Amino acid sequence: MKRALLLGSALALLMGSTAFAQVADMPRNETLVLTPWGDQPAQFANIENWNPYVSSITHQRDAMQFTVNEMLFYTNLTTGEIIPWQGESYELAPDFLSATIKLREGVEWSDGQPFSADDVKFTLEALRDAPAEIGASSAFKEWVKDVTVTDAHNLTINFTKPAPRFVRDFLALGHENHYPTLPKHIWEGQDIVAFTNYDLEKGWPLGTGAYKLVLSSNQQEIFDRRDDWWGAKTGFQDLPAPKRIMLVPVSSDDAMGQLHIANQIDGGRQLLIGTFEAARAQNDKLSSWNAEGPNWGAPDGCDYSLVFNQLRAPWNDVNLRYAINHAIDRDELNDIGYEGSQKVVTYAFSGYMAGTWLGEGSPLQAVLDKYNLHNPSQELVDEYMAKGGYAKDANGVWAKDGKPVTVNVRTPAFIQPILAPLTQQLKNAGFDAVQAPVDDTWLPDIQSGNFDTMIFVHCGSLSEPLETLQHYHSKFARPEGTNIPNAVAATRYSNPEYDAIIDRMESVVADTNPDSAYMKDAVAALDIALRDLPQIDLLEEFHVVTFNNTYWTGWPSAENAYVAPYTPWEAFNVVIHTLQPTGAQ
């Protein structure tokens, strides 16, 4: 009890809150304390709206995915293994126009109602019919024709076109998919955009997960374990060890490091490498994915990239884009911005797929080598700028028709370490590079096309090339002012030849055979993407995901890679069910 009160007092001092006293005390060694991922405000927003599908509300990504909600399946992205959960199995039709799913018997919603095929049908069709405010609606409209229910535990998803990877990508990926099944008996008749899904007296938000929300405030969110969880009743899994999960906002890297040093936090927000190493020197209970640095972290499935708005001049000039590419020294960006902890890349193929698809003898690797984009060279900058009709003015700045080329180097706060060195590199190469202030408008701007250039993340290929290549399809090339359905597909690039290749790839399964139709199309698409260079890929993200082993053990690591270690990914629910107490008091 004393440790519970100390925890509450320490967090209250950090956040100016007395909310902890509103729920029953829980010992620290029975409480798992996490933070949301990435850069977050000092207070939680939307504390009375727990709709998991409205894109402006982040509760599903921050905590619901490992507390209230569960998925049909998860994937261990380090191995590709499917982990059945609410579902037992799925099977694709030979023509890929349908997929049958068998649900696990005994799964229940937290109010005791059975989880059934009707819930899955209701959810998929509701997302298919949802307005644009629901981010998933575009993809579900594209792929889902309808759903046929055979009985309470069996259903068939019928697709609008061959969909060999729909179930994997939307219902089983274990990454940033965030498409939980909704309880039909709660959501039916509700406005899918306006429904807040929040009423603690009614048990909302209601899910099948092992935890229920008991407190939602600007300072903390508290979830208590449900000892009547279906998984324990059926023998599927033991109850998870933490009796309480507490989520607290931490708005800075330094504050997160201090909380780790003081053992007031167990995981959540990543640390910068310097913060991690300094904190670890003071607390030997801290660990990350790898046991040694400087590359402490696991692949994030994303990379940092310089995105060009193809609808705006002069960024639609491939010569200018190539010149900027050769002005960039990726190794220097890595060393200065991230102390060598990232990995240089020239295309957004993640480490999760690299071992299978890239390397010596790979046709895709041959394309990457052909373009040799990781090649800083002032000579090449000069060559491409001359091709584009540019010349240096009296100030030594690249210009055309008397107008200097101004590059507004802009980035979200979570990629800020790259901002200053990239700006300086472009200045050194002769560009009028301006370091833009970091603000909170980057996401709506990149979605609507209100930008010239933007440093952003490209999250794509976890298991096969198509997952990234598809993001240059012209279905994402919406007019300026019209939001795109996927922020990582923000270039608004359009090429009918490229579209035809991607359309073919989507209808067949991935195949590493160099002579397969899939591989030949992947090579052709990659060749076009690198030839036209709608964005410049820079560094693969290897976040220093930090876990504190003082109170809890069993965190995923390179040596114990049962799932990837990222808290905002759906598969982190598997971590919650793996953790065990250390016995610390």
C-alpha positions as CSV (number, residue, x, y, z in Angstrom):
1,M,0.0,0.0,0.0
2,K,2.8,2.4,0.8
3,R,4.3,1.9,-2.6
4,A,1.0,2.5,-4.3
5,L,0.7,5.8,-2.5
6,L,4.2,6.7,-3.3
7,L,3.5,6.0,-7.0
8,G,0.5,8.2,-6.9
9,S,2.3,11.0,-5.2
10,A,5.2,10.9,-7.6
11,L,3.0,10.9,-10.7
12,A,0.9,13.6,-9.2
13,L,4.0,15.8,-8.7
14,L,4.9,15.1,-12.3
15,M,1.4,16.0,-13.7
16,G,-0.2,18.1,-11.1
17,S,-3.0,15.6,-10.6
18,T,-4.9,14.1,-7.7
19,A,-6.9,11.8,-10.0
20,F,-5.1,8.7,-8.6
21,A,-7.1,9.0,-5.4
22,Q,-10.4,8.5,-7.3
23,V,-9.8,4.8,-7.7
24,A,-8.8,2.1,-5.1
25,D,-5.2,1.9,-4.3
26,M,-3.1,-0.8,-6.0
27,P,0.4,-1.9,-5.0
28,R,3.1,-0.7,-7.4
29,N,4.3,-4.3,-7.9
30,E,0.8,-5.2,-9.2
31,T,0.5,-2.2,-11.5
32,L,2.0,-1.9,-14.9
33,V,2.7,1.8,-15.7
34,L,3.0,2.8,-19.3
35,T,3.0,5.9,-21.4
36,P,1.6,6.5,-24.9
37,W,4.0,6.1,-27.8
38,G,6.0,9.0,-29.3
39,D,5.6,12.8,-28.8
40,Q,2.4,13.5,-26.8
41,P,0.9,16.6,-25.1
42,A,1.3,16.9,-21.4
43,Q,-2.3,16.0,-20.9
44,F,-4.6,13.4,-22.5
45,A,-7.3,14.7,-24.9
46,N,-10.7,13.3,-25.8
47,I,-11.0,11.8,-22.3
48,E,-14.8,11.2,-22.7
49,N,-14.6,9.9,-26.3
50,W,-13.3,6.3,-26.7
51,N,-14.4,5.7,-30.3
52,P,-11.6,3.5,-31.7
53,Y,-12.2,4.5,-35.3
54,V,-12.2,8.3,-35.4
55,S,-8.7,9.2,-36.6
56,S,-8.4,12.2,-34.3
57,I,-8.8,10.0,-31.2
58,T,-5.8,8.0,-30.3
59,H,-7.0,5.8,-27.4
60,Q,-7.0,2.6,-29.6
61,R,-3.4,3.2,-30.5
62,D,-2.4,4.3,-27.0
63,A,-4.0,1.7,-24.8
64,M,-7.2,0.0,-26.0
65,Q,-5.3,-2.4,-28.2
66,F,-3.8,-4.2,-25.1
67,T,-6.5,-3.6,-22.5
68,V,-10.1,-3.3,-23.7
69,N,-9.9,-4.7,-27.2
70,E,-8.5,-7.8,-28.8
71,M,-7.9,-8.9,-32.4
72,L,-9.0,-12.0,-34.3
73,F,-5.3,-12.8,-34.9
74,Y,-1.9,-11.3,-34.3
75,T,1.4,-11.7,-36.1
76,N,4.9,-12.1,-34.7
77,L,6.5,-9.8,-37.2
78,T,10.0,-11.1,-36.3
79,T,9.1,-14.5,-37.7
80,G,5.8,-14.1,-39.7
81,E,4.0,-16.5,-37.4
82,I,0.3,-16.0,-37.0
83,I,-1.0,-16.0,-33.4
84,P,-4.7,-17.0,-33.3
85,W,-6.7,-15.1,-30.6
86,Q,-10.4,-14.4,-31.0
87,G,-10.2,-16.4,-34.2
88,E,-8.9,-19.9,-34.5
89,S,-8.1,-20.0,-38.2
90,Y,-8.8,-18.5,-41.6
91,E,-8.6,-19.9,-45.2
92,L,-8.5,-18.1,-48.5
93,A,-10.5,-19.3,-51.5
94,P,-8.4,-20.4,-54.5
95,D,-9.5,-17.4,-56.5
96,F,-8.9,-15.1,-53.4
97,L,-12.4,-13.6,-53.8
98,S,-13.4,-14.8,-50.3
99,A,-11.9,-15.8,-47.0
100,T,-13.5,-18.0,-44.4
101,I,-12.8,-17.3,-40.7
102,K,-13.4,-19.7,-37.8
103,L,-13.9,-18.0,-34.5
104,R,-12.8,-19.4,-31.1
105,E,-15.7,-20.7,-29.0
106,G,-16.2,-19.2,-25.6
107,V,-15.1,-15.6,-26.4
108,E,-17.2,-13.1,-24.6
109,W,-17.7,-9.4,-24.4
110,S,-17.0,-7.8,-21.0
111,D,-20.8,-7.7,-20.3
112,G,-21.0,-11.5,-20.7
113,Q,-22.6,-11.4,-24.2
114,P,-21.1,-14.0,-26.6
115,F,-18.6,-12.7,-29.3
116,S,-19.9,-14.0,-32.6
117,A,-19.7,-13.9,-36.4
118,D,-22.5,-11.4,-36.4
119,D,-20.2,-8.9,-34.6
120,V,-17.5,-9.4,-37.2
121,K,-20.0,-9.0,-40.1
122,F,-21.4,-5.9,-38.5
123,T,-18.0,-4.3,-38.0
124,L,-16.6,-5.0,-41.5
125,E,-19.8,-3.8,-43.2
126,A,-20.1,-0.8,-41.0
127,L,-16.6,0.2,-41.9
128,R,-17.3,-0.4,-45.6
129,D,-20.3,1.9,-45.4
130,A,-18.7,4.5,-43.1
131,P,-18.1,8.2,-44.2
132,A,-14.7,9.5,-44.9
133,E,-14.2,10.7,-41.3
134,I,-13.5,7.0,-40.5
135,G,-10.0,6.5,-41.7
136,A,-10.6,2.8,-42.5
137,S,-13.6,3.4,-44.7
138,S,-11.7,3.9,-47.9
139,A,-9.9,0.6,-47.7
140,F,-12.9,-1.4,-46.6
141,K,-15.0,0.1,-49.5
142,E,-12.3,-0.9,-51.9
143,W,-12.1,-4.5,-50.7
144,V,-15.2,-5.7,-48.8
145,K,-18.2,-6.7,-50.8
146,D,-20.1,-8.2,-48.0
147,V,-19.9,-10.8,-45.2
148,T,-21.8,-14.1,-45.0
149,V,-22.4,-15.7,-41.6
150,T,-22.6,-19.5,-41.6
151,D,-23.2,-19.8,-37.8
152,A,-22.0,-18.2,-34.6
153,H,-18.4,-19.2,-35.1
154,N,-18.0,-19.2,-38.9
155,L,-18.2,-16.5,-41.5
156,T,-17.0,-15.7,-45.0
157,I,-15.7,-12.3,-46.2
158,N,-16.6,-11.8,-49.8
159,F,-14.3,-9.4,-51.7
160,T,-14.8,-7.0,-54.5
161,K,-11.7,-8.3,-56.2
162,P,-9.0,-10.9,-55.5
163,A,-7.6,-10.1,-52.0
164,P,-5.0,-12.6,-51.0
165,R,-3.7,-10.4,-48.1
166,F,-6.8,-8.6,-46.8
167,V,-7.2,-10.8,-43.6
168,R,-3.5,-10.6,-42.9
169,D,-3.2,-6.9,-43.3
170,F,-6.4,-5.8,-41.7
171,L,-7.4,-8.5,-39.2
172,A,-4.1,-10.2,-38.3
173,L,-1.1,-8.0,-38.8
174,G,-0.4,-7.1,-35.2
175,H,1.1,-3.8,-36.3
176,E,-0.6,-0.4,-36.7
177,N,-3.8,-1.9,-38.2
178,H,-6.1,-1.0,-35.3
179,Y,-9.3,-2.5,-36.7
180,P,-11.0,-4.1,-33.6
181,T,-14.3,-5.9,-33.9
182,L,-17.2,-3.8,-32.5
183,P,-19.9,-5.3,-30.2
184,K,-23.0,-5.2,-32.5
185,H,-25.4,-5.1,-29.5
186,I,-23.8,-1.8,-28.5
187,W,-22.9,-0.1,-31.8
188,E,-25.9,-1.1,-33.9
189,G,-28.0,2.0,-34.6
190,Q,-25.2,4.4,-33.5
191,D,-23.5,7.0,-35.6
192,I,-20.1,5.4,-36.2
193,V,-18.5,8.9,-36.2
194,A,-20.5,10.6,-33.4
195,F,-20.8,7.7,-30.9
196,T,-18.3,8.3,-28.1
197,N,-18.3,4.7,-26.7
198,Y,-17.8,6.1,-23.2
199,D,-20.0,5.5,-20.2
200,L,-18.2,3.8,-17.3
201,E,-21.4,2.9,-15.5
202,K,-22.5,1.0,-18.6
203,G,-19.1,-0.6,-19.0
204,W,-18.2,1.4,-22.1
205,P,-15.8,1.1,-23.8
206,L,-16.8,-2.5,-24.0
207,G,-14.5,-5.1,-25.5
208,T,-13.4,-8.7,-25.1
209,G,-10.0,-7.8,-23.5
210,A,-8.8,-8.7,-20.0
211,Y,-9.1,-5.1,-18.7
212,K,-11.8,-2.5,-18.2
213,L,-11.4,1.2,-18.1
214,V,-12.1,2.6,-14.6
215,L,-10.7,6.1,-14.9
216,S,-10.2,8.5,-17.7
217,S,-8.8,11.9,-17.0
218,N,-6.4,14.4,-18.5
219,Q,-3.6,13.1,-16.3
220,Q,-4.1,9.4,-16.4
221,E,-6.1,6.4,-17.7
222,I,-6.5,3.4,-15.5
223,F,-7.6,-0.1,-16.5
224,D,-8.3,-2.8,-14.0
225,R,-8.1,-6.5,-14.7
226,R,-11.3,-8.4,-15.2
227,D,-11.0,-11.7,-13.4
228,D,-14.0,-13.0,-15.4
229,W,-12.1,-12.6,-18.7
230,W,-13.2,-15.2,-21.2
231,G,-9.7,-16.5,-21.9
232,A,-9.1,-17.6,-18.3
233,K,-12.6,-19.1,-18.1
234,T,-12.1,-21.2,-21.2
235,G,-8.5,-22.2,-20.4
236,F,-7.2,-20.3,-23.5
237,Q,-4.8,-18.2,-21.4
238,D,-4.1,-17.5,-17.8
239,L,-5.2,-14.1,-16.5
240,P,-2.5,-11.6,-17.3
241,A,-0.2,-10.9,-14.3
242,P,-0.7,-7.1,-13.9
243,K,-3.8,-6.4,-11.9
244,R,-3.8,-2.8,-13.1
245,I,-2.5,-1.0,-16.2
246,M,-2.0,2.8,-15.8
247,L,-1.3,5.1,-18.7
248,V,0.2,8.5,-18.0
249,P,1.2,11.2,-20.4
250,V,4.9,12.2,-20.6
251,S,5.6,15.0,-23.0
252,S,9.4,14.9,-23.2
253,D,12.2,12.4,-23.7
254,D,14.0,13.7,-20.6
255,A,11.0,13.3,-18.4
256,M,10.6,9.7,-19.6
257,G,14.2,9.0,-18.8
258,Q,13.8,10.4,-15.3
259,L,10.8,8.3,-14.6
260,H,12.7,5.2,-15.7
261,I,15.6,6.0,-13.4
262,A,13.2,6.4,-10.5
263,N,11.3,3.1,-11.4
264,Q,8.1,5.0,-11.8
265,I,7.5,3.8,-15.3
266,D,7.7,0.3,-16.9
267,G,7.5,1.1,-20.6
268,G,5.9,3.1,-23.4
269,R,7.5,6.1,-25.1
270,Q,10.8,5.4,-26.8
271,L,14.0,7.1,-25.6
272,L,16.7,8.9,-27.7
273,I,19.8,6.8,-27.6
274,G,21.7,9.3,-25.4
275,T,18.9,9.4,-22.9
276,F,18.6,5.6,-22.8
277,E,22.3,5.2,-22.2
278,A,22.4,7.8,-19.5
279,A,19.4,6.4,-17.8
280,R,20.8,2.8,-18.0
281,A,24.0,4.0,-16.4
282,Q,21.9,4.9,-13.4
283,N,19.4,2.0,-13.5
284,D,20.7,-1.3,-14.6
285,K,17.2,-2.7,-14.8
286,L,16.5,-0.9,-18.1
287,S,16.7,-2.9,-21.3
288,S,15.9,-2.5,-25.0
289,W,15.5,-4.9,-27.9
290,N,19.2,-5.5,-28.3
291,A,21.7,-6.1,-25.5
292,E,24.3,-3.8,-27.0
293,G,24.3,-0.5,-28.9
294,P,24.5,1.7,-30.8
295,N,21.6,0.0,-32.6
296,W,19.6,-0.8,-29.5
297,G,16.2,-1.0,-31.1
298,A,14.1,-3.2,-33.2
299,P,12.9,-2.2,-36.7
300,D,9.9,-0.1,-36.6
301,G,8.6,-1.1,-40.0
302,C,9.0,2.6,-41.1
303,D,11.7,4.8,-42.3
304,Y,12.3,8.6,-42.3
305,S,11.8,10.1,-45.8
306,L,11.7,13.4,-47.5
307,V,8.3,13.6,-49.2
308,F,7.7,15.9,-52.2
309,N,4.2,17.1,-53.1
310,Q,4.0,16.1,-56.8
311,L,1.2,18.5,-57.5
312,R,3.3,21.6,-56.8
313,A,6.1,23.0,-58.9
314,P,9.1,22.8,-58.7
315,W,8.9,19.6,-56.7
316,N,7.4,17.8,-59.7
317,D,10.8,18.1,-61.4
318,V,12.6,14.8,-61.1
319,N,15.9,16.5,-61.8
320,L,15.5,18.7,-58.7
321,R,14.5,15.7,-56.6
322,Y,17.6,13.8,-57.7
323,A,19.8,16.8,-57.0
324,I,18.4,17.0,-53.5
325,N,19.0,13.3,-53.0
326,H,22.7,13.6,-53.9
327,A,23.0,16.6,-51.6
328,I,22.1,14.4,-48.6
329,D,24.7,12.4,-46.7
330,R,22.6,9.7,-44.9
331,D,25.5,8.5,-42.8
332,E,26.0,12.0,-41.4
333,L,22.3,12.4,-40.7
334,N,22.5,9.1,-38.8
335,D,25.6,10.0,-36.8
336,I,24.6,13.6,-36.0
337,G,20.9,13.1,-35.4
338,Y,20.8,9.6,-34.0
339,E,24.4,8.8,-32.8
340,G,24.6,6.0,-35.4
341,S,21.6,4.1,-34.0
342,Q,19.5,4.0,-37.2
343,K,20.2,2.2,-40.6
344,V,20.8,4.0,-43.9
345,V,18.2,3.0,-46.5
346,T,17.3,4.2,-50.0
347,Y,13.8,2.6,-50.1
348,A,11.2,1.9,-47.4
349,F,11.8,-1.9,-47.2
350,S,11.9,-2.7,-43.5
351,G,14.3,-5.0,-41.7
352,Y,11.4,-7.4,-41.1
353,M,11.4,-8.3,-44.8
354,A,15.0,-7.6,-45.8
355,G,16.4,-11.0,-45.0
356,T,13.8,-12.7,-47.3
357,W,13.7,-10.2,-50.2
358,L,17.0,-8.3,-50.3
359,G,20.7,-9.1,-50.3
360,E,23.1,-10.7,-52.7
361,G,21.5,-12.2,-55.7
362,S,18.1,-10.6,-55.1
363,P,16.5,-8.9,-58.2
364,L,15.2,-6.1,-55.9
365,Q,18.7,-5.5,-54.5
366,A,20.0,-5.2,-58.0
367,V,17.5,-2.4,-58.6
368,L,18.6,-0.6,-55.4
369,D,22.2,-1.0,-56.4
370,K,21.5,0.3,-60.0
371,Y,20.3,3.6,-58.7
372,N,22.9,4.0,-56.0
373,L,21.0,6.7,-54.2
374,H,23.2,6.6,-51.2
375,N,25.8,8.7,-52.9
376,P,26.4,12.3,-51.7
377,S,28.0,14.2,-54.5
378,Q,28.2,17.9,-55.3
379,E,29.1,16.9,-58.8
380,L,25.9,15.0,-59.2
381,V,23.9,17.9,-57.6
382,D,25.4,20.3,-60.2
383,E,24.7,17.9,-63.0
384,Y,21.0,17.3,-62.2
385,M,20.4,21.0,-61.4
386,A,21.8,21.9,-64.8
387,K,19.5,19.3,-66.5
388,G,16.6,21.0,-64.8
389,G,17.6,24.4,-66.1
390,Y,18.9,25.8,-62.8
391,A,22.0,27.9,-62.1
392,K,23.5,29.5,-59.1
393,D,22.7,33.2,-58.6
394,A,25.0,35.9,-57.3
395,N,24.6,34.6,-53.8
396,G,25.6,31.0,-54.7
397,V,22.0,29.7,-54.4
398,W,20.3,27.5,-57.0
399,A,17.7,29.5,-58.9
400,K,15.6,29.4,-62.0
401,D,14.1,32.4,-63.8
402,G,15.5,34.6,-61.1
403,K,13.7,32.7,-58.3
404,P,15.9,30.8,-55.8
405,V,14.9,27.2,-54.9
406,T,13.7,27.5,-51.3
407,V,13.5,24.1,-49.5
408,N,11.3,24.4,-46.4
409,V,12.7,21.6,-44.3
410,R,9.7,20.6,-42.1
411,T,9.2,17.7,-39.8
412,P,7.0,16.5,-36.9
413,A,8.6,16.8,-33.5
414,F,9.4,13.1,-33.3
415,I,11.8,13.3,-36.2
416,Q,13.3,16.6,-35.0
417,P,16.9,15.2,-34.6
418,I,17.2,15.0,-38.4
419,L,16.0,18.6,-39.0
420,A,19.1,20.7,-38.4
421,P,21.7,18.4,-40.1
422,L,19.5,17.9,-43.2
423,T,18.9,21.7,-43.5
424,Q,22.6,22.3,-43.3
425,Q,23.4,19.7,-45.9
426,L,21.0,21.3,-48.4
427,K,22.5,24.7,-47.7
428,N,26.0,23.4,-48.3
429,A,24.8,22.1,-51.7
430,G,23.6,25.5,-52.7
431,F,19.9,25.3,-51.8
432,D,18.0,28.1,-50.0
433,A,17.1,25.6,-47.2
434,V,15.0,26.9,-44.3
435,Q,14.5,25.0,-41.1
436,A,10.8,25.2,-40.4
437,P,9.4,25.5,-36.9
438,V,8.0,22.3,-35.4
439,D,4.3,22.6,-34.9
440,D,1.2,20.5,-34.7
441,T,-0.2,21.2,-38.1
442,W,2.0,18.7,-40.0
443,L,-0.5,15.8,-40.0
444,P,-3.6,17.7,-41.4
445,D,-1.3,19.4,-43.9
446,I,0.3,16.2,-45.2
447,Q,-3.2,14.6,-45.4
448,S,-4.7,17.5,-47.3
449,G,-1.6,18.3,-49.5
450,N,-0.9,21.6,-47.9
451,F,2.9,21.3,-48.1
452,D,5.8,21.5,-50.5
453,T,8.2,19.1,-48.8
454,M,7.9,17.2,-45.5
455,I,10.1,14.8,-43.6
456,F,7.8,12.0,-42.6
457,V,7.8,8.3,-42.0
458,H,7.0,5.7,-44.6
459,C,5.6,2.7,-42.9
460,G,5.2,-0.1,-45.4
461,S,6.9,-3.4,-46.1
462,L,6.8,-5.7,-43.1
463,S,6.7,-8.9,-45.1
464,E,6.7,-8.2,-48.8
465,P,7.6,-5.4,-51.3
466,L,4.0,-4.6,-52.3
467,E,3.3,-3.2,-48.8
468,T,5.4,-0.2,-49.7
469,L,5.2,-0.1,-53.5
470,Q,1.4,0.3,-53.3
471,H,1.7,3.7,-51.7
472,Y,2.6,5.3,-55.1
473,H,-0.6,4.1,-56.7
474,S,-2.6,7.0,-58.1
475,K,-5.6,6.2,-55.9
476,F,-3.8,8.2,-53.3
477,A,-3.2,11.2,-55.7
478,R,-6.1,13.2,-54.4
479,P,-6.4,16.9,-55.4
480,E,-5.0,19.4,-53.0
481,G,-7.5,20.1,-50.2
482,T,-8.9,16.5,-50.3
483,N,-7.6,14.3,-47.6
484,I,-5.8,11.1,-48.5
485,P,-6.8,7.9,-46.7
486,N,-3.2,7.0,-45.7
487,A,-0.8,9.7,-44.6
488,V,2.3,7.7,-45.6
489,A,1.1,7.8,-49.2
490,A,1.4,11.6,-49.3
491,T,3.4,12.2,-52.5
492,R,0.3,12.4,-54.7
493,Y,2.3,10.6,-57.4
494,S,0.4,9.4,-60.4
495,N,1.5,7.0,-63.2
496,P,-0.9,4.7,-65.1
497,E,1.8,2.3,-66.0
498,Y,2.8,2.0,-62.4
499,D,-0.9,1.6,-61.3
500,A,-1.3,-1.4,-63.7
501,I,1.7,-3.1,-62.1
502,I,0.4,-2.6,-58.6
503,D,-3.1,-3.8,-59.5
504,R,-1.6,-7.1,-60.8
505,M,0.5,-7.5,-57.7
506,E,-2.5,-7.1,-55.4
507,S,-4.3,-10.0,-57.0
508,V,-1.6,-12.6,-56.4
509,V,0.3,-13.9,-53.4
510,A,3.9,-12.8,-52.8
511,D,6.6,-15.0,-54.4
512,T,10.3,-14.7,-53.9
513,N,11.1,-16.8,-57.0
514,P,13.0,-14.5,-59.4
515,D,11.0,-15.9,-62.3
516,S,7.6,-15.4,-60.7
517,A,5.2,-12.9,-62.1
518,Y,5.0,-11.2,-58.7
519,M,8.8,-10.7,-58.5
520,K,9.0,-9.4,-62.0
521,D,6.3,-6.9,-61.3
522,A,8.0,-5.9,-58.0
523,V,11.2,-5.3,-59.8
524,A,9.4,-3.2,-62.5
525,A,7.6,-1.2,-59.9
526,L,10.7,-0.5,-57.8
527,D,12.5,0.5,-60.9
528,I,9.9,3.1,-61.7
529,A,9.7,4.3,-58.1
530,L,13.4,4.9,-58.0
531,R,13.5,6.4,-61.5
532,D,10.8,9.0,-60.7
533,L,11.8,9.4,-57.0
534,P,8.6,10.9,-55.6
535,Q,10.2,10.8,-52.2
536,I,13.7,10.3,-50.8
537,D,14.1,7.6,-48.2
538,L,16.8,8.2,-45.6
539,L,17.0,6.1,-42.5
540,E,15.2,3.1,-41.2
541,E,13.7,3.7,-37.7
542,F,15.2,1.6,-35.0
543,H,13.6,3.1,-31.9
544,V,15.2,2.6,-28.5
545,V,12.1,0.9,-27.0
546,T,12.9,0.9,-23.3
547,F,11.5,-1.5,-20.7
548,N,12.1,-1.4,-17.0
549,N,12.6,-4.8,-15.4
550,T,12.3,-3.7,-11.8
551,Y,8.8,-4.9,-11.3
552,W,8.0,-6.8,-14.5
553,T,10.0,-9.3,-16.6
554,G,9.3,-11.1,-19.8
555,W,9.6,-8.2,-22.2
556,P,10.3,-9.0,-25.8
557,S,13.8,-8.8,-27.0
558,A,16.1,-10.0,-29.8
559,E,16.8,-13.0,-27.6
560,N,13.1,-13.6,-26.7
561,A,11.5,-12.4,-29.9
562,Y,7.9,-13.7,-29.4
563,V,6.5,-10.4,-30.9
564,A,7.9,-7.1,-31.9
565,P,8.3,-4.7,-28.9
566,Y,6.2,-1.7,-29.9
567,T,3.5,-0.6,-27.5
568,P,1.2,1.0,-30.1
569,W,1.1,-2.1,-32.2
570,E,-1.8,-4.5,-31.8
571,A,0.4,-7.5,-30.9
572,F,1.5,-5.7,-27.7
573,N,-1.5,-7.4,-26.2
574,V,0.6,-10.6,-26.3
575,V,3.3,-8.9,-24.3
576,I,0.7,-8.0,-21.6
577,H,-0.2,-11.7,-21.3
578,T,3.5,-12.7,-21.1
579,L,4.8,-10.4,-18.4
580,Q,5.5,-11.8,-15.0
581,P,6.2,-10.1,-11.6
582,T,9.8,-10.0,-10.5
583,G,8.9,-10.3,-6.9
584,A,10.1,-6.8,-6.1
585,Q,8.3,-5.1,-3.3
